[in-house]
Amino acid sequence: MLEPESFQATYNAEPAEMVIGGRTYRIFTPRSIERYLYDGGTLNGFPLWAKVWPASLVLAEMLAGTPPDPRREMIEIGGGLGHVSVVAAACGHRITFSETNPHALAFARASAQLNGVPQMHVVRLDWSRPSIPRQFDLVLGSELIYREADILPLQRLFVRLLKPEGEILLAGEVRGTTDAFLRQITESFHVQFQRRSLCYGPQSTTVLVFRMQLKS
């Protein structure tokens, strides 16, 4: 693993500060996304993993406000830059960060080290060919659904990763795929959702938070 200074130079990265749950975190972000355009994990050429999405901040705040339980294992899927998992690990949660893009994995490892949680578990996970052999009490994700083609693989992944009594916690803005996702996912899961507003400066973003449990 590269030291933070070496990582910063190698990836042309810079640490961005964010305050979550009253605590300041420093998360590595790319100074430029040009080297990642049309790389794996992109939509119309844009690297989805390389941006701090409002929904991920809502999810991080929720985890920061949840008391840690040493018996409860979590996994974040499609974790992007890794800030949600870093916050969770720093707050005492047992969490595994997962992504398919190798650059995202490198950014997450570097940010974990920068924030004093180098023990955070980081794994590569391909939704279509998942290789993680165990199940979790809580499966997390933010802004996972941009393409309808991803809905069925994601539904199968949830079933594979989640313990029978476990819970899924998702956050995302309303998108063109939201209705299709809900129609598909309710075949296997009980779904509850609420709206949360995230304010930054003069702007406000509405984020949907979904809590899901397997149907018996």
Secondary structure by P-SEA (a helix, b strand, c coil): cccaaaaaaaacbbbbbbbcccbbbbbbbbcccccccccccccccccccccccaaaaaaaaaaaabbbbccbbbbbccccccaaaaaaaaaccbbbbbbccaaaaaaaaaaaaaacccccbbbbbccccccccccccbbbbccccccccaaaaaaaaaaacccccbbbbbbbccccaaaaaaaaaacccbbbbbbbbbbcccbbbbbbbbbbbbcc
